[in-house]
Amino acid sequence: MAYETIIVEVEDHVALVKLNRPDALNALNAQLLTELADALTAAQANEKVRCIVLTGSEKAFAAGADIKMMSEKSFVDVFMEDLFTPETDQILRVRKPIIAAVSGYALGGGCELAMMCDFIIASDTAKFGQPEINLGVMAGIGGTQRLTRAIGKAKAMDMNLTGRFMGAEEAERAGLISRIVPVKKLMEEALGAAAKIAEKSMITTAAIKESVNRSFEVTLAEGLLFERRVFHSLFATEDQKEGMSAFVDKRTPQFRDR
């Protein structure tokens, strides 16, 4: 499918998805979100793709939701169309690992989109924020929920109530991002991480993604039980036999996703 607001490239089992609305700093409008959801769903269905990297430009991952798109809408409009729900639900159904490679601004919906990915690698120029309060609204795609789970109540309240931005170093200290790299090395680092994931068993990567995400929904006891049963279930796979045999034989495993 031809896209107008994103660019998709597939190479070496990694799908690279670039947000591409440079004149609007990759602001998330309806077309971009629809195309992004479609592209990620297609990557999920593509047997050649084993990991996904989502990125923007050096200047902006995404500077927020498109204000022009929303400014004239009423409560009835956004409620009846369930603004943002269909696209984000579709993105969250993707079972393959998604890495967000963030440079520049990741604000509002951009910060929330990055948090929907499985982890964030950021450049040293990255700035995260939930400045919706400056528009008389609040976050609506996870900025009060995922952000609080990622960095704790105090910092989430601070960012949502003041609208201040968080730089890359503070974001790493707070647990929002996994690592910081120089801006010119960002894509090399993100694609390198994706390539490493792509070498693993897809059964196992999907199981790990599901198990980590489960930890946010259940008690510790229920989460540990879920983890243990999934761990047990992987012993029914050929990849478990291959992985352990390769370790004993001191060779590189050849996973077949079976």
Stockholm file with secondary structure:
# STOCKHOLM 1.0

chainA/1-258         MAYETIIVEVEDHVALVKLNRPDALNALNAQLLTELADALTAAQANEKVRCIVLTGSEKAFAAGADIKMMSEKSFVDVFMEDLFTPETDQILRVRKPIIAAVSGYALGGGCELAMMCDFIIASDTAKFGQPEINLGVMAGIGGTQRLTRAIGKAKAMDMNLTGRFMGAEEAERAGLISRIVPVKKLMEEALGAAAKIAEKSMITTAAIKESVNRSFEVTLAEGLLFERRVFHSLFATEDQKEGMSAFVDKRTPQFRDR
#=GR chainA/1-258 SS CCCSSEEEEEETTEEEEEECCGGGTTCBCHHHHHHHHHHHHHHHHCTTCCEEEEECCSSEEECCBCHHHHTTCCHHHHHHTTTTHHHHHHHHTCCSCEEEEECSEEETHHHHHHHHSSEEEEETTCEEECGGGGGTCCCCSSTTTHHHHHHCHHHHHHHHHHCCEEEHHHHHHHTSCSEEECGGGHHHHHHHHHHHHHTSCHHHHHHHHHHHHHTTTSCHHHHHHHHHHHHHHGGGSHHHHHHHHHHHHTSCCCCCCC
#=GC SS_cons         CCCSSEEEEEETTEEEEEECCGGGTTCBCHHHHHHHHHHHHHHHHCTTCCEEEEECCSSEEECCBCHHHHTTCCHHHHHHTTTTHHHHHHHHTCCSCEEEEECSEEETHHHHHHHHSSEEEEETTCEEECGGGGGTCCCCSSTTTHHHHHHCHHHHHHHHHHCCEEEHHHHHHHTSCSEEECGGGHHHHHHHHHHHHHTSCHHHHHHHHHHHHHTTTSCHHHHHHHHHHHHHHGGGSHHHHHHHHHHHHTSCCCCCCC
//
